[in-house]
């Protein structure tokens, strides 16, 4: 590598770093508007094949196909919102009962621990624990309600994006590649997540776990979060399982073990076989993207981390000076290190 090429690469790296930091600041400041819009954009990409099928196979006019797709999207969002709202309302309503059950459970546990001999006030410990549990239940409910409150704005964005979407994309264009990869990812991820959520919900329902439908829905949604989503979905029923006196010890263990096995089987065996390299992004980069977008945009950013990483890699790959960074995001470090 000549000195000129080396200087050019250094300048490029510095400019990219400055651009990344300034862009990150803008994304954080404008998150209230950008989060619903970007979420609606990916939903639109996911609905686009449904519109194309209606136009090409069923011979529907484009307007009818758009209206039908919007109605399907609204019905699905409304169904998810109803299930979540009802379950969250019940959780908040029963927060006092959970605190009481946690207090009994904690008291039985504390009696077996030598807290007094170590200078720990058992009553204060139990009080803090029950307060934390009650606060966590209310916090989860409020967070879910905040997410659902953005559903109307997302729906409005989806309607206008579908109406304004062009019927055809130029072959070989950047946006055509973005749509192709994102649609393949969303399609496969949706089917895998649907099977996972349905299986988890049915297992919890058969075991008699409260809010089984909500936990199944959350398993479906959290499966879109790379790496950590399945772990969080498996552990979510744990507080309810612990404090439910109607559940036997065997049922409580199975309520965690069976959903965990489902998540592991779907995530480590079935999904990679049918998924392949749709996004062409290295797992380490995917994890970094999860942390980055989660920091900027919260929970919704975690849902969008994988497709956003793929979109960034595609755009970087279209420019000569940034192409080595795109290859590095795919796990091929040779071009970035100057190797042939």
Secondary structure, DSSP 8 states (H G I E B T S, - for coil): --HHHHHHHHHHHHHHHHHHHHHHHHHHHTHHHHHHHHHHHHHHHHHHHHHHHHHHTS---HHHHHHHHHHHHHHHHHHHHHHHHHHHHHHHHTHHHHHHHHHHHHHHHHHTS-TGGGT--HHHHHHHHHHHHHHHHHHHHHHHHHHHHTHHHHHHHHHHHHHH--S---TT-HHHHHHHHHHHHHHHHHHHHHHHHHHHHHHHHHHT-TTHHHHHHHHHHHTTSTTTHHHHHHHHTHHHHHH-TTS-HHHHHHHHHHHHHHHHHIIIIIHHHHHTTSS---HHHHHHHHHHHHHHHHHHHHHHHHHHHHHHHHHHHTSTTTHHHHHHHTT--TTTTT--
